[in-house]
């Protein structure tokens, strides 16, 4: 990365170019005949779609991952998922440390943006924690999943399935190799698969800074940062309330929970409450959900996981800041307050901006696809768009039906969903710093509401 040292290239631009480069490399590899079982090229557009989905840890696919790709193709996809989940700069830092290369200031700035950190202090050490923590968590997840997959599939295949799904779950990617587009549906009532996947998705979606904070303050949780407390509170709310709602809405639905026993319904509802916030696995037929459940799923996909995590969406803290700002306003408070702390107006403005930009993208892309994919149901299109922008990977079954233009639009949506929030946040921060001290215009009043 020395070539960037003397050029005026923003860290965000490096991140965007880095993600794009990894996607292009993945596209080339997946387009090779060796990647597909039938020995023929999947086609550049389909390879680009799959590579983008893997690097952006989305999980939307145009061909079935389990039955279409060879071991080579699946390995490429798994590596792309890992790179996309951790961020290419994190892995670049790992290789630099292995080679004994000094991490330059410019590289530290890029890492800072990639990991969503507020300071350069201890950044390399934090990156080491991220890598080590990822290896440990994914390793434990693979071991837990092996208790189901090895007895069922044999040692070699069982280990491969365990590793693949552990990495995919922790990175919130949603890719599976079960085959026939079933995702984890055969295991809807199986706690040996459900519980490890729950934990991997949740841990991966909390954010690396929260995980480090939890480890450092495990003996005294009161010392957790405001950010960590917000993430944990909002994550608990976004799991607990949807869990109850899915149980109520789908209890007697024969297409989802209706034929399951009480234990299966509880496991299925909890999985459905966890997976929409960018994991992309499903243990029930998503297309069979009631319209109310589909709408709830869209809301969860839009929110996504937490900052500096493997998840997408506008992020839990963003929606939390907006909601608590509204609550503070209703209570007549001038400041946004939580846990005895005040959230700065700059952060509130950033949260509102990210929320509005996210909604604008959803509306704009949905409108485009309702025109180009006129034969598809509106709910299916909206669901697909939010899933792509939130880097979720859930679908109501229309991905393979999209036109060439429709697939290109979804590719853009996945890429924007992965790198967009970083770009917006960094651009806002730079603009605010740039405009500090400028002349302020006179204040006046307008009528709202």
C-alpha positions as CSV (number, residue, x, y, z in Angstrom):
1,X,0.0,0.0,0.0
2,X,3.0,2.3,-0.2
3,X,1.7,3.6,-3.5
4,X,-1.1,5.4,-1.6
5,X,1.3,7.1,0.8
6,X,2.0,10.1,-1.4
7,X,-1.4,10.3,-3.2
8,X,-4.4,12.1,-2.0
9,X,-6.5,9.0,-1.6
10,X,-9.1,8.8,1.2
11,X,-9.1,5.8,3.5
12,X,-12.7,5.2,2.4
13,X,-11.7,5.2,-1.2
14,X,-9.0,2.6,-0.5
15,X,-11.7,0.5,1.3
16,X,-14.0,0.7,-1.7
17,X,-11.3,-0.1,-4.2
18,X,-10.1,-3.0,-2.0
19,X,-13.5,-4.5,-1.8
20,X,-14.0,-4.1,-5.5
21,X,-10.6,-5.7,-6.2
22,X,-11.4,-8.7,-4.1
23,X,-14.8,-9.1,-5.8
24,X,-13.2,-8.9,-9.2
25,X,-10.6,-11.6,-8.3
26,X,-13.4,-13.8,-6.9
27,X,-15.4,-13.3,-10.1
28,X,-12.5,-14.4,-12.2
29,X,-11.9,-17.6,-10.1
30,X,-15.6,-18.5,-10.0
31,X,-15.9,-18.0,-13.7
32,X,-13.3,-20.7,-14.3
33,X,-14.7,-24.1,-15.5
34,X,-12.9,-25.8,-12.6
35,X,-15.3,-24.0,-10.2
36,X,-18.5,-25.6,-11.5
37,X,-19.4,-29.3,-11.3
38,X,-20.5,-29.5,-14.9
39,X,-17.1,-28.1,-16.0
40,X,-18.6,-25.1,-17.8
41,X,-18.3,-21.4,-17.0
42,X,-21.1,-20.1,-14.9
43,X,-20.9,-16.8,-16.9
44,X,-19.3,-13.6,-15.9
45,X,-22.5,-11.9,-14.6
46,X,-23.4,-14.9,-12.4
47,X,-19.8,-15.2,-11.2
48,X,-19.8,-11.5,-10.4
49,X,-23.2,-11.8,-8.6
50,X,-21.9,-14.7,-6.5
51,X,-18.6,-13.1,-5.7
52,X,-20.2,-9.8,-4.7
53,X,-22.7,-11.7,-2.5
54,X,-19.9,-13.6,-0.8
55,X,-17.5,-10.6,-0.3
56,X,-20.4,-8.4,0.9
57,X,-21.5,-11.3,3.2
58,X,-25.0,-11.3,1.8
59,X,-25.9,-14.8,0.8
60,X,-28.2,-14.1,-2.3
61,X,-27.4,-16.7,-5.0
62,X,-28.4,-17.3,-8.6
63,X,-27.2,-20.9,-8.5
64,X,-27.4,-23.4,-5.6
65,X,-24.2,-23.2,-3.6
66,X,-24.3,-26.8,-2.4
67,X,-24.9,-28.5,-5.8
68,X,-23.5,-26.2,-8.4
69,X,-20.0,-25.5,-7.2
70,X,-17.0,-27.9,-7.0
71,X,-14.8,-28.1,-3.9
72,X,-12.6,-25.5,-5.5
73,X,-15.6,-23.2,-6.1
74,X,-16.9,-23.6,-2.6
75,X,-13.4,-22.9,-1.2
76,X,-13.2,-19.7,-3.2
77,X,-16.6,-18.7,-1.9
78,X,-15.6,-19.5,1.7
79,X,-12.4,-17.4,1.4
80,X,-14.4,-14.5,0.0
81,X,-16.8,-14.7,2.9
82,X,-14.0,-14.6,5.4
83,X,-12.3,-11.7,3.7
84,X,-15.6,-9.9,3.4
85,X,-16.6,-10.6,7.0
86,X,-13.3,-9.5,8.6
87,X,-12.5,-6.8,6.0
88,X,-9.6,-7.1,3.6
89,X,-7.6,-4.5,5.6
90,X,-7.8,-6.8,8.7
91,X,-6.4,-9.7,6.7
92,X,-3.8,-7.4,5.0
93,X,-2.7,-6.3,8.5
94,X,-2.4,-10.0,9.5
95,X,-0.1,-10.8,6.5
96,X,1.9,-7.6,7.2
97,X,2.5,-8.7,10.8
98,X,3.5,-12.2,9.7
99,X,6.0,-10.7,7.3
100,X,7.3,-8.3,9.9
101,X,6.2,-5.3,7.9
102,X,5.6,-2.0,9.8
103,X,2.1,-0.7,9.6
104,X,2.2,2.8,8.2
105,X,0.0,5.8,9.3
106,X,-2.0,5.7,6.1
107,X,-2.7,2.0,6.6
108,X,-3.7,2.6,10.2
109,X,-6.2,5.2,9.0
110,X,-7.7,2.7,6.6
111,X,-7.9,0.1,9.3
112,X,-9.5,2.7,11.6
113,X,-12.2,3.2,9.1
114,X,-12.6,-0.5,8.3
115,X,-13.1,-1.4,12.0
116,X,-15.1,1.8,12.7
117,X,-12.8,2.9,15.5
118,X,-12.6,6.4,17.0
119,X,-8.9,6.5,17.6
120,X,-5.6,5.2,16.2
121,X,-4.3,4.3,19.6
122,X,-3.9,0.5,20.1
123,X,-5.3,-0.2,16.6
124,X,-2.8,-2.9,15.6
125,X,-3.3,-4.6,19.0
126,X,-7.1,-4.4,18.5
127,X,-6.7,-6.0,15.0
128,X,-4.8,-8.9,16.6
129,X,-7.7,-9.3,19.0
130,X,-10.2,-9.3,16.1
131,X,-8.3,-12.0,14.2
132,X,-7.6,-14.2,17.3
133,X,-11.2,-13.9,18.5
134,X,-12.5,-14.8,15.0
135,X,-10.4,-17.9,14.8
136,X,-11.5,-19.0,18.3
137,X,-15.2,-18.4,17.9
138,X,-15.3,-19.9,14.4
139,X,-13.3,-22.9,15.7
140,X,-15.6,-23.5,18.6
141,X,-18.6,-23.1,16.3
142,X,-17.2,-25.7,13.9
143,X,-16.6,-28.1,16.8
144,X,-20.2,-27.7,18.0
145,X,-21.7,-28.2,14.6
146,X,-19.5,-31.3,14.0
147,X,-21.6,-33.1,16.7
148,X,-24.4,-33.1,14.2
149,X,-22.7,-33.1,10.8
150,X,-20.0,-35.8,11.4
151,X,-22.5,-38.5,12.5
152,X,-24.8,-37.6,9.6
153,X,-22.2,-37.1,6.8
154,X,-19.0,-38.9,7.9
155,X,-15.8,-37.4,9.2
156,X,-14.4,-35.6,6.1
157,X,-17.6,-34.2,4.8
158,X,-18.9,-33.5,8.3
159,X,-15.8,-31.5,9.2
160,X,-16.1,-29.5,5.9
161,X,-19.8,-28.7,6.5
162,X,-19.0,-27.7,10.1
163,X,-16.2,-25.3,9.1
164,X,-18.1,-23.8,6.1
165,X,-21.3,-23.1,8.1
166,X,-19.4,-21.9,11.1
167,X,-17.6,-19.3,9.1
168,X,-20.7,-18.4,7.1
169,X,-22.7,-17.9,10.3
170,X,-20.1,-15.9,12.2
171,X,-19.6,-13.6,9.1
172,X,-23.4,-13.3,8.9
173,X,-23.1,-14.4,5.3
174,X,-26.0,-16.9,5.0
175,X,-24.3,-19.2,2.4
176,X,-25.0,-22.9,2.9
177,X,-23.9,-26.1,1.2
178,X,-26.8,-28.2,2.3
179,X,-28.1,-28.2,-1.3
180,X,-31.3,-27.7,-3.2
181,X,-31.9,-24.2,-1.8
182,X,-33.0,-25.6,1.5
183,X,-30.6,-23.6,3.7
184,X,-30.9,-25.1,7.2
185,X,-34.6,-26.1,6.8
186,X,-33.8,-29.8,7.5
187,X,-32.7,-28.8,11.0
188,X,-35.5,-26.5,12.0
189,X,-36.1,-28.4,15.2
190,X,-32.5,-29.6,15.8
191,X,-30.9,-27.8,18.8
192,X,-27.4,-29.2,17.8
193,X,-27.5,-27.0,14.7
194,X,-29.8,-24.1,15.8
195,X,-28.0,-23.2,19.0
196,X,-24.4,-23.0,17.6
197,X,-25.7,-21.0,14.6
198,X,-27.7,-18.6,16.9
199,X,-24.6,-17.9,18.9
200,X,-22.3,-17.4,15.9
201,X,-24.7,-15.0,14.2
202,X,-25.2,-13.0,17.4
203,X,-21.5,-12.8,18.3
204,X,-20.6,-11.9,14.8
205,X,-23.3,-9.2,14.7
206,X,-22.3,-7.6,18.0
207,X,-19.2,-5.9,16.6
208,X,-15.5,-6.5,17.4
209,X,-15.3,-3.5,19.7
210,X,-18.1,-4.8,21.8
211,X,-16.6,-8.3,22.0
212,X,-13.2,-6.8,23.1
213,X,-15.0,-4.5,25.6
214,X,-16.9,-7.5,27.1
215,X,-13.7,-9.5,27.5
216,X,-11.9,-6.6,29.1
217,X,-14.7,-5.9,31.5
218,X,-16.1,-9.4,32.1
219,X,-15.7,-9.0,35.9
220,X,-17.5,-5.6,36.0
221,X,-20.1,-5.1,33.3
222,X,-20.9,-1.6,34.7
223,X,-17.7,-0.4,33.2
224,X,-18.8,-1.2,29.6
225,X,-18.8,1.7,27.2
226,X,-22.0,3.4,26.3
227,X,-21.6,2.0,22.8
228,X,-21.4,-1.6,24.1
229,X,-24.4,-1.0,26.4
230,X,-26.5,0.3,23.5
231,X,-25.5,-2.6,21.3
232,X,-26.4,-5.2,23.9
233,X,-29.7,-3.5,24.8
234,X,-30.9,-3.0,21.3
235,X,-29.8,-6.5,20.2
236,X,-31.8,-8.0,23.1
237,X,-34.8,-6.0,22.1
238,X,-34.5,-6.8,18.4
239,X,-34.4,-10.5,19.3
240,X,-36.9,-10.7,22.1
241,X,-39.8,-8.8,20.6
242,X,-39.6,-10.3,17.1
243,X,-39.4,-13.8,18.7
244,X,-42.7,-13.3,20.4
245,X,-44.3,-11.7,17.3
246,X,-43.1,-14.6,15.0
247,X,-44.6,-17.1,17.4
248,X,-47.9,-15.3,17.4
249,X,-48.0,-14.7,13.6
250,X,-46.8,-18.1,12.5
251,X,-48.0,-20.5,15.2
252,X,-50.7,-22.1,13.1
253,X,-49.3,-21.3,9.6
254,X,-49.0,-24.7,7.9
255,X,-46.3,-23.3,5.5
256,X,-44.0,-22.4,8.5
257,X,-44.5,-23.5,12.1
258,X,-48.0,-25.1,11.9
259,X,-46.7,-28.7,11.5
260,X,-44.0,-28.4,14.2
261,X,-44.1,-29.4,17.8
262,X,-43.8,-26.8,20.6
263,X,-40.0,-27.2,20.8
264,X,-39.7,-26.8,17.0
265,X,-41.9,-23.7,17.0
266,X,-39.8,-22.1,19.7
267,X,-36.5,-22.9,18.0
268,X,-37.9,-21.8,14.6
269,X,-39.2,-18.5,16.0
270,X,-36.0,-17.7,17.7
271,X,-34.0,-18.5,14.6
272,X,-36.3,-16.3,12.5
273,X,-35.9,-13.5,15.0
274,X,-32.1,-13.7,14.8
275,X,-31.3,-14.4,11.1
276,X,-33.0,-11.4,9.4
277,X,-30.5,-9.0,10.9
278,X,-28.1,-9.9,8.1
279,X,-27.4,-13.6,8.6
280,X,-29.4,-15.0,5.7
281,X,-29.9,-18.6,6.8
282,X,-33.4,-19.9,7.2
283,X,-34.9,-22.9,8.8
284,X,-38.4,-22.4,7.4
285,X,-39.7,-21.5,4.0
286,X,-39.4,-17.7,3.9
287,X,-41.9,-17.4,1.1
288,X,-44.4,-19.1,3.2
289,X,-44.4,-16.4,5.9
290,X,-47.5,-14.3,6.4
291,X,-47.4,-10.8,5.0
292,X,-47.1,-9.4,8.6
293,X,-44.1,-11.6,9.2
294,X,-42.6,-10.6,5.9
295,X,-42.9,-6.9,6.8
296,X,-41.4,-7.6,10.2
297,X,-38.5,-9.4,8.5
298,X,-38.0,-6.4,6.1
299,X,-37.7,-4.0,9.1
300,X,-35.2,-6.3,10.8
301,X,-33.1,-6.6,7.6
302,X,-33.1,-2.8,7.2
303,X,-31.8,-2.3,10.8
304,X,-29.2,-5.1,10.5
305,X,-26.4,-5.8,13.0
306,X,-24.0,-3.5,15.0
307,X,-21.2,-1.2,13.9
308,X,-17.7,-2.8,13.3
309,X,-19.3,-6.2,13.0
310,X,-19.6,-8.7,10.2
311,X,-23.3,-7.6,9.7
312,X,-24.9,-5.1,7.4
313,X,-27.9,-2.8,7.6
314,X,-28.0,0.7,8.9
315,X,-26.9,-0.7,12.2
316,X,-28.5,-1.2,15.7
317,X,-26.8,1.9,17.2
318,X,-28.0,4.1,14.3
319,X,-31.6,3.1,14.9
320,X,-31.1,3.3,18.7
321,X,-29.8,6.9,18.5
322,X,-32.8,7.8,16.4
323,X,-35.3,6.1,18.7
324,X,-33.8,7.5,21.9
325,X,-33.7,11.0,20.3
326,X,-37.4,10.7,19.6
327,X,-38.0,9.5,23.2
328,X,-36.0,12.4,24.6
329,X,-37.9,14.9,22.5
330,X,-41.2,13.4,23.7
331,X,-40.0,13.7,27.3
332,X,-39.1,17.4,26.7
333,X,-35.4,16.8,26.9
334,X,-33.1,18.9,24.7
335,X,-30.4,16.2,24.6
336,X,-30.4,12.5,23.6
337,X,-29.8,10.7,26.9
338,X,-29.2,7.0,27.7
339,X,-27.6,5.3,30.7
340,X,-26.8,8.6,32.3
341,X,-24.9,9.8,29.3
342,X,-25.5,12.4,26.7
343,X,-25.1,11.6,23.0
344,X,-23.6,14.4,21.0
345,X,-25.6,16.3,18.4
346,X,-23.1,15.3,15.7
347,X,-23.7,11.6,16.3
348,X,-27.5,12.2,16.2
349,X,-27.2,14.0,12.9
350,X,-25.1,11.2,11.4
351,X,-27.6,8.6,12.6
352,X,-30.5,10.5,11.0
353,X,-28.5,11.0,7.7
354,X,-27.6,7.3,7.5
355,X,-31.2,6.4,8.2
356,X,-32.6,8.7,5.5
357,X,-30.0,7.7,3.0
358,X,-30.8,4.0,3.7
359,X,-34.5,4.6,3.2
360,X,-33.8,6.6,0.0
361,X,-31.8,3.7,-1.5
362,X,-34.6,1.2,-0.6
363,X,-37.3,3.3,-2.2
364,X,-35.2,4.2,-5.3
365,X,-33.9,0.7,-6.1
366,X,-37.4,-0.8,-5.4
367,X,-39.0,1.6,-7.8
368,X,-36.4,0.8,-10.5
369,X,-37.0,-3.0,-10.1
370,X,-40.7,-2.7,-10.1
371,X,-40.4,-1.2,-13.6
372,X,-37.7,-3.6,-15.0
373,X,-39.1,-6.7,-13.3
374,X,-42.7,-5.9,-13.9
375,X,-43.9,-9.6,-13.6
376,X,-42.8,-9.9,-10.0
377,X,-44.8,-9.3,-6.9
378,X,-44.1,-5.9,-5.2
379,X,-43.6,-7.5,-1.8
380,X,-41.1,-10.0,-3.3
381,X,-39.1,-7.1,-4.9
382,X,-39.1,-4.9,-1.8
383,X,-37.9,-7.9,0.3
384,X,-35.1,-8.7,-2.2
385,X,-33.9,-5.1,-2.3
386,X,-33.8,-4.7,1.5
387,X,-32.1,-8.1,1.8
388,X,-29.4,-7.0,-0.7
389,X,-28.9,-3.5,0.9
390,X,-28.8,-5.0,4.4
391,X,-26.4,-7.7,3.1
392,X,-28.8,-10.4,4.5
393,X,-29.4,-13.0,1.8
394,X,-32.9,-14.0,2.6
395,X,-35.2,-14.2,-0.5
396,X,-38.7,-15.0,-1.4
397,X,-37.4,-17.0,-4.3
398,X,-37.0,-14.4,-7.1
399,X,-33.2,-14.0,-7.3
400,X,-32.8,-16.5,-10.1
401,X,-35.7,-14.9,-12.0
402,X,-34.2,-11.5,-12.2
403,X,-33.3,-10.1,-15.6
404,X,-29.7,-9.2,-16.5
405,X,-30.4,-5.6,-15.5
406,X,-32.1,-6.7,-12.3
407,X,-29.1,-8.7,-11.3
408,X,-26.8,-5.8,-12.0
409,X,-29.0,-3.6,-9.8
410,X,-28.9,-6.1,-7.0
411,X,-25.1,-6.4,-7.3
412,X,-24.9,-2.6,-6.9
413,X,-27.3,-2.8,-3.9
414,X,-25.2,-5.5,-2.2
415,X,-22.0,-3.5,-2.7
416,X,-23.6,-0.3,-1.6
417,X,-25.0,-2.0,1.5
418,X,-21.5,-3.3,2.5
419,X,-19.4,-0.2,1.8
420,X,-22.0,2.5,1.8
421,X,-22.4,3.1,5.6
422,X,-18.6,3.4,5.9
423,X,-18.4,5.9,3.1
424,X,-21.3,8.0,4.5
425,X,-20.0,8.0,8.0
426,X,-16.5,8.9,7.0
427,X,-17.7,11.6,4.5
428,X,-19.9,13.1,7.3
429,X,-17.0,13.1,9.7
430,X,-14.7,14.8,7.3
431,X,-17.2,17.4,6.2
432,X,-18.0,18.3,9.8
433,X,-14.3,18.7,10.7
434,X,-13.8,20.7,7.5
435,X,-16.6,23.1,8.2
436,X,-15.8,23.8,11.9
437,X,-15.2,27.4,12.6
438,X,-17.1,28.6,9.4
439,X,-19.6,31.4,9.6
440,X,-23.0,30.3,11.0
441,X,-26.1,31.7,9.5
442,X,-28.8,33.4,11.6
443,X,-31.3,31.1,13.2
444,X,-35.0,31.2,12.2
445,X,-38.1,29.0,12.7
446,X,-40.1,26.8,10.5
447,X,-43.3,24.8,11.3
448,X,-43.0,21.0,11.4
449,X,-45.6,18.4,12.2
